[in-house]
């Protein structure tokens, strides 16, 4: 899976989770820029990503997933 495909899948998950248009998410989207992305939102987001990309994300990686771009990095590493 290419990084572009990963980012597209991320946009789909983010749009579904946070009820916003796909194009409203940038590499810098984070809990600081998206009020709906709180601690519970993060847990729900991780679960949705695990389901969408059919993988398990260990807790040590989950704590690093602080921006849209960093989530893409973690997923790219797991899917390589």
C-alpha positions as CSV (number, residue, x, y, z in Angstrom):
1,X,0.0,0.0,0.0
2,X,1.4,3.4,-1.0
3,X,1.6,6.4,1.3
4,X,-1.0,8.1,-0.9
5,X,-3.4,5.1,-0.4
6,X,-2.8,5.2,3.4
7,X,-3.5,8.9,3.5
8,X,-6.7,8.5,1.5
9,X,-7.8,5.7,3.9
10,X,-6.9,8.0,6.9
11,X,-9.0,10.8,5.4
12,X,-12.0,8.4,5.1
13,X,-11.6,7.3,8.7
14,X,-11.1,10.8,10.0
15,X,-14.2,12.1,8.0
16,X,-16.3,9.3,9.4
17,X,-15.1,9.6,13.0
18,X,-15.2,13.4,13.2
19,X,-18.1,14.1,10.8
20,X,-16.1,16.6,8.7
21,X,-15.3,16.6,4.9
22,X,-12.2,14.6,3.9
23,X,-10.4,17.6,2.5
24,X,-10.6,19.4,5.9
25,X,-7.8,17.2,7.3
26,X,-4.1,18.1,6.7
27,X,-0.8,16.7,7.8
28,X,-0.9,19.0,10.8
29,X,-4.4,18.0,12.0
30,X,-4.0,17.1,15.7
31,X,-5.9,17.2,19.0
32,X,-4.9,20.8,19.2
33,X,-6.6,21.7,15.9
34,X,-9.6,19.3,16.2
35,X,-11.6,19.7,19.3
36,X,-13.4,16.4,18.8
37,X,-10.1,14.6,19.0
38,X,-10.0,14.1,22.8
39,X,-8.8,11.1,24.7
40,X,-11.9,9.1,24.0
41,X,-11.8,10.2,20.4
42,X,-8.2,9.0,20.2
43,X,-9.2,5.5,21.5
44,X,-12.1,5.4,19.0
45,X,-9.8,6.6,16.2
46,X,-7.2,3.9,16.9
47,X,-9.9,1.2,16.9
48,X,-11.3,2.5,13.6
49,X,-7.8,2.5,12.1
50,X,-7.1,-1.0,13.2
51,X,-10.3,-2.2,11.6
52,X,-9.9,-0.2,8.4
53,X,-6.3,-1.3,7.9
54,X,-6.7,-4.8,9.4
55,X,-3.8,-4.5,11.8
56,X,-3.0,-4.1,15.5
57,X,-1.4,-0.9,16.8
58,X,0.5,-1.5,20.0
59,X,0.1,1.1,22.9
60,X,3.7,2.4,22.4
61,X,2.8,3.4,18.8
62,X,-0.6,4.8,19.8
63,X,1.0,7.4,22.0
64,X,3.1,8.7,19.1
65,X,0.1,9.2,16.9
66,X,-0.3,12.9,17.6
67,X,-1.0,14.3,14.1
68,X,-2.5,13.1,10.9
69,X,1.0,12.8,9.4
70,X,2.4,10.9,12.3
71,X,-0.5,8.4,12.1
72,X,0.3,7.9,8.5
73,X,4.0,7.2,9.4
74,X,3.0,4.6,11.9
75,X,0.6,2.9,9.5
76,X,3.2,3.0,6.7
77,X,5.6,1.3,8.9
78,X,3.1,-1.4,10.0
79,X,1.9,-2.0,6.5
80,X,5.4,-2.2,4.9
